[in-house]
């Protein structure tokens, strides 16, 4: 039931994003949403 993208991410993809955030010197004080575009409703 995932609309976009057509699948959920896999751990390797998340790990790749984390490595990029750590090694990229241009990343500074950013908030990265790791939800694949899915916005969960508040509880």
C-alpha positions, 0 to 999 in steps of 0.5 A, a space after each residue: 500500500 505504498 504510493 510513492 515510491 513503489 517500495 519501501 527502502 532497504 537497510 543498505 539504502 538507509 546506511 548509504 544515506 547516513 554515510 553520505 550525511 556524515 562524509 559530506 562537508 556541505 551538510 550542516 544543521 539539516 533535518 533529514 526525514 527518513 520516511 520515504 515520503 510517507 507522512 504518518 498521522 499524529 497519534 
